[in-house]
């Protein structure tokens, strides 16, 4: 199971646990409220362990490569080069823009 799937499952347990604690309190049943509280606490521990084991990159989305956009970009670079721009400078500009976009996330 992936760290992202575990995180989503734990969030579902959190929401259910909070609802159970509220429902147990409304029903004036401390046993139910405490049981749901303990389940929520265990889910929090599972989330902490998953985050520690998974590392910083485990929860990032995997980037998708779009062939159409890549082809369009390559065509635009070729058009600039055909107009007389230096290809090395144009490609360096694109690399810098990509790096800047990645750092923004």
C-alpha positions as CSV (number, residue, x, y, z in Angstrom):
1,X,0.0,0.0,0.0
2,X,1.4,3.4,-0.9
3,X,2.0,6.1,1.7
4,X,-0.6,8.3,-0.1
5,X,-3.3,5.5,0.3
6,X,-2.4,5.1,3.9
7,X,-2.7,8.8,4.5
8,X,-6.2,8.8,2.8
9,X,-7.3,5.9,4.9
10,X,-6.1,7.6,8.1
11,X,-8.0,10.8,7.2
12,X,-11.2,8.7,6.7
13,X,-10.6,7.2,10.2
14,X,-10.1,10.7,11.6
15,X,-13.4,11.9,10.2
16,X,-15.2,8.8,11.4
17,X,-13.5,9.0,14.8
18,X,-14.5,12.6,15.3
19,X,-18.1,11.7,14.3
20,X,-18.1,8.8,16.7
21,X,-16.8,10.9,19.6
22,X,-19.4,13.5,18.9
23,X,-22.1,10.9,18.6
24,X,-21.0,9.1,21.7
25,X,-21.1,12.4,23.6
26,X,-24.5,13.3,22.3
27,X,-25.8,9.8,23.3
28,X,-24.2,10.4,26.7
29,X,-22.2,7.2,26.3
30,X,-18.7,7.8,27.5
31,X,-17.6,4.3,26.4
32,X,-18.3,5.0,22.8
33,X,-16.7,8.4,22.9
34,X,-13.5,7.1,24.5
35,X,-13.4,4.1,22.1
36,X,-13.6,6.4,19.0
37,X,-11.1,8.7,20.7
38,X,-8.6,5.9,21.1
39,X,-9.1,4.7,17.5
40,X,-8.4,8.3,16.3
41,X,-5.3,8.5,18.4
42,X,-4.0,5.2,17.0
43,X,-4.7,6.6,13.5
44,X,-2.6,9.6,14.3
45,X,0.2,7.4,15.4
46,X,-0.1,5.5,12.1
47,X,0.1,8.7,10.2
48,X,3.2,9.8,12.0
49,X,4.9,6.4,11.4
50,X,3.9,6.5,7.7
51,X,5.3,10.0,7.3
52,X,8.6,9.1,9.1
53,X,9.1,5.9,7.1
54,X,7.9,7.3,3.7
55,X,10.2,10.3,3.7
56,X,9.7,13.7,2.3
57,X,9.0,12.7,-1.3
58,X,6.5,9.9,-0.5
59,X,3.4,12.1,-0.6
60,X,4.2,14.2,-3.7
61,X,2.2,13.7,-6.8
62,X,3.9,12.0,-9.7
63,X,4.3,14.5,-12.6
64,X,2.6,13.5,-15.8
65,X,4.4,14.0,-19.1
66,X,2.2,15.5,-21.8
67,X,3.5,14.5,-25.3
68,X,1.3,17.2,-27.0
69,X,2.7,20.0,-24.8
70,X,6.3,18.8,-25.3
71,X,5.8,18.7,-29.0
72,X,4.3,22.2,-29.0
73,X,7.3,23.4,-26.9
74,X,9.8,21.8,-29.3
75,X,8.0,23.4,-32.3
76,X,8.1,26.8,-30.7
77,X,11.8,26.4,-29.9
78,X,12.5,25.4,-33.5
79,X,10.5,28.5,-34.7
80,X,12.6,30.8,-32.6
81,X,15.8,29.1,-33.8
82,X,14.6,29.5,-37.4
83,X,14.1,33.2,-36.8
84,X,17.7,33.5,-35.8
85,X,17.8,33.0,-32.0
86,X,20.7,31.1,-30.6
87,X,19.4,27.5,-29.9
88,X,21.7,27.0,-26.8
89,X,20.3,30.3,-25.2
90,X,16.7,29.3,-25.9
91,X,17.1,25.9,-24.4
92,X,18.9,27.3,-21.4
93,X,16.0,29.7,-21.0
94,X,13.5,26.8,-21.1
95,X,15.6,24.8,-18.5
96,X,15.7,27.8,-16.2
97,X,11.9,28.3,-16.5
98,X,11.3,24.6,-15.8
99,X,13.6,24.8,-12.7
100,X,11.8,27.9,-11.5
101,X,8.4,26.1,-11.9
102,X,9.6,23.1,-9.9
103,X,11.0,25.2,-7.1
104,X,7.6,27.1,-6.9
105,X,5.9,23.9,-5.7
